[in-house]
Amino acid sequence: MLTCFLTPPHPNCFQQVRINKSTTNSFLLLGFSSFPSLEGLFFTTFFIIYFLILIGNAFIIVITIVDQTLHSPMYFFLRNLSCLEICYTSIIIPKMLENILSEDKTISFISCAFQMSLFLITGAAECFLLAAMAYDRYVAICQPLHYSLIMNSRVCSGLVSASWLVGIPVQLSQTFLVFASYFCNSNEINHFFCDIPALLSLVCGDTTINEQVALLEVILLALIPFAMILMSYICIAITILKIPSVEGRHKAFSTCSSHLTVVLGFYGSGIIVYVTPKSRHSLDTDKYLSLFYTVLSPLVNPLIYSLRNREVQIALGKVLYLFVHV
């Protein structure tokens, strides 16, 4: 088997690899199994976090539907972001909880491919949805007189639909490329879900093409939306600085501070995992950094929008009042 890692490959490598490929019908998700004495604590913690994610984002969805004052493009995007984050975390956390409890920590080949493709598609959707939200804030602050004309219902629906759909062909192609590779190192994935870096570490031979395609994917589906967000906020900052009153500048900035906080939290750890050279960090580091954008970010985002947004606080208070007095 050692010959599979020689460059160029040993003449018998591909025959050996094909045998392994055909017999590899499942993977072992190691998750947090290196801390067996803490698995009970991990399960309780992640179960509570998942429950709070569902409740918090469900509240955002409900109040932006029920309260008429929140029927604006900004809250339409926020509602879709909450819906996306429920889907995003539900792809990963339930399987992670199952693995923590069970002694059998395997995931089938097809299930792993399915999980990775859905994770990549929803991740790309979140990148573009955050960019759409930044554009909405740009129009609201930089072109307020034309806001209702530009951000009409058709445009908003189109931006959301594009956010959900744009990454599908690229991400499915990326998934196919990864799972069409030959796995001859091991079937143990040092992660709590099927992620690209962890899977590529199991691929036999040179993974340069896979890594280049993954980098191209990051540029197209993550860095380009990030550049759009950055450009939007540069224009917003210039416009805000031209406002003569301090109170006016503070009010304008407060309308986009929540979104900016969410963007920084989501992109920060993601860039470290997928963009920085692998020589600078290990798979263990990637695994723990992934918790920020797969678990913590969906948890704190509803809090960010609730605590930093007066309109959401008022609407939430109305819903809770009606719920208590029903």
N, C-alpha and C positions, 0 to 999 in steps of 0.2 A: 504493500500500500504506500510505502514511502516514495516509491517511484512516481506516484501520481503528482508529486509536488516538485519534480525536477523540471528544469527548463533548458532545452526543449523536453517534452514529456517522453518518458520511456516508451518504447514501441508497444509494450504490453499494457500501457496505462489505460488506453481507451477501452480495451476489452474489459479490464477490471472495473473501470468506471461505469460502463454500461450495465454490468451485472449489479453494481451497487444502486444505480439509478432505478433499475427495475424493481429492486427489493426495498427501496426506501419509500414506504407508503405512509410513514408517519414521522413526526418530529417530537422531541422532548423539550417542552418549554421549562427551562430551569427556574425562571422567575426569581423568587427570593428563597429558594430551597437551601441556599448556603447558610441560612439562619433558621434551622428547624425549630429551635426553641421559641422563636418569635412569630411563628406562622399564625398562631391564634391572635396575636396582637395585630399582625398585618391584615388578617381577614376582617377583624372588627373595625379597624381604622378605615380600610378601603370600602367596606360595606356602608359605613356611615357617610363617607364622602360621596359615594355613588347615590345614596338616598338623598343627600342634600343637593347634589347636582340636579337630580330629577325634579325635586320640589322647587328649587330656586329657579330653574329655567322654565318649568311649567307655570310658575307664578308670573314670570315675565310674559309668557305667551298669553295667558288668560287676561291679565290686566290691559295688555295692548289691544286685545280684541274687545273686551267689555267696555272699557272707558273711551267714550267718544273723543275726549280731548287728546287722546294718544293715537288718533287715526291720521297720522302724518307720515311722510316717507321715512323720517328718521326712526320712528318706532316700528314701521313695517320692516325695515332692515334688521332692527334689534330683535323682533319676533322671529325672523328667519334665522338669525344667528343663534338664538336660544334653541330653536328646533334642531339646527345643525349640530349643536354641541351635545344635545341628548343622543342623537344618532352616533356622533363621534365617539362618545364615551361608552355607549352600549355595544359598540363593536369590540371593545377591549376589556372593560372591567368585569363583566359577567364571567368571561372565560378565565380571567385572572383569579377571580374569587373561587371558581370551581377548582382550579389547579392548586390553590393554596390548601383547600380542604381535602382534596383527593390525593391518594398515594399514586394514582395513575395520572401523570402530568403530560400525557401525550396529546398531540393534535394531529389529525390526519393531514396528508399531503394536500388534498383538495380544500379542506377547511382552512389550512394555513394560507393557501393562495387566495381563498375567498376573503379571509380576514385582512390580508395585506392589501388587496385591491380596494376593498371598501374603505380601509383606513386612509390610503393614498388619495382616493377620490374625495372623501369628505375633508381631508386636510387641504387639498387644492381648492375645494369649494370655499373653505373658511378664508383662505388667503385672498381670493377674489371678492368675497363678500365684504371683508374688511376694507378692501380697496374701494368697493362701491359705496360703503358708508363714509369713507374719507371724501369721495367725490360729492356726496350729498352735503357734507359739512362745508366743502369748498363753495358749492353753489349757494348755500344758505348765507354764508358770510361774505363772499366776494361778489355775488350777483343776487342780492336779496330781492330786488324788484322783479327779477325774472324767475324766481325760485319756483313758484307754482306752475309756471309754463314749462320750464325745463324738466322738473322732477314730477311729471304727471304720472298717473297710475300705470300707463303703458310702459313708460321708461323704467319705472321701478320694478315692475314685473319682469321686464326684459333683462335687467341687470341681475336680478335674483336667479332667473332661469339660466342665464349664461354662467353665473357663478357655479351653479350645481352641475352644469353639463360640460363646461369647457375642459375639465381635467379627465373626463372619462376615457377618451381614446388613448391619450398619452399614458395614463396610469395603467390601463389594461395592457398596453404594449409593454410597459415596464415590468408588470407582474409576470407576463408570459416570458419575457427575456430571462428573468431571475429563475423561474421554476422550470425553464427549459434547460438550465445548466445542469451539470453533473455534480452531485453531492457525494464526495468520497472521503471527506475529512471525518465527519461525525454527524449524527442526527440530533445532537444536543444544541438547542438554540439558547444562548446566554441572554435571555430577555424574557419579559412577561407577555410579549405578543410577537407576532411575525413581522419584524421590521427589516428593512433592506440591509443595513450594515451587518446585523447579526446573521442573516441568511447568507450574505456574500462571504462571510468568514468560513462557511462550510463548503463553498464551491471548490471543486478540484481544478487546479491549474490557475492560469492567468485570469484575473477578473477585471482587467483594465477596461475592456469594452463596457462591462456592466457599470463600473464606477463612472465612466465618462457619460454614459446614457443617464445615470442617476444625477450627475452634476448638471447635465443639460436640462433635465426635468426640473431640478431645483431652480435653475435660472428662469425657465419659462413660466413655471407655476407658482413660484414663491418670490424670487427676487424682482421680477417684473411688477407684480402687484405691490411689492414693498416700495419699489421706485415710484409707482403711481401715488402711493400713500405719501411718500416723502415730498414729492412735487406738490401735492395738494396742500400739505401743511406748510410748505415754504410760502406758497401764495396766501394761505390763511394768515400766517405770521406777519407778512408784509402788510396785509390789509388791516389786521388788528393794531399794528403799530401806528397806523395812520389815524386811528380813532383818537380824538382829542382828550376825552375824559377818561380818567382811571377806571371809573365805574363801568363805562361802556366797554373798555378793553377787557375788564374782568368778566363781564357778562358774556361777551363774545367768546372768550377763551373757555369759559365754563361749559359751553354747549358742545365742545369737542374734547374736553380733557378726559372724560371717561373712555371714549373711543381710543384716544392716544395711549392711555394706560394699558388697555387691553392689547393693542397692537404691540407695544414694547414687551409685554409679558409673553405673548404668543410667539413672537419672532425671536426673542432673545435666546432661549434654549434650543429652538429649532435650528437656528443658524450654527450654533456650536456643534450640534450632532451631525448635521448633513453637509455643512460647507467646510468647516475647518479640517486641516489635514489629519488623517487618522493616527499619525505618529505622535500627535499631541495629547491624545486621550485614548482610553481603552474601551472595550465593549461594556465593562462594568460601569464606567463613567457615563457612557451613552444611555445605559439602562436607567440610571437614576436621574439623569437630566431629562429623559423622556417623560418622567412623572410630572414635570412642570407643565408641558403642553398637552398631555393626555388626561391628567387628573386635576392638577391644581388650577390651571387656567379656566376650565369649564366650571370649577367650583367658585372661584372668586369673581368671575365676570358678572354674574347677577348681582353680587354684593356691590361691585364697583358702580354698576349702573343705578342701583337702588340708593346707595349712600351719597352719590355725587350728582344725583338728578332729582330736583325738587318735584317735577311733574310726575315722575315714577313713584316717588314717596307718597304724594297725595293720592294717586290712583290706587296704590297698594293699600293705603289706609281705608279708602272707600270699599274696596273688595273685602278686606278683613272685617270691616264693620257690618257689611251685608251678610257675610258668612256667619258671624257671631250671632246676629239677630234673626237669622232665618228660623 
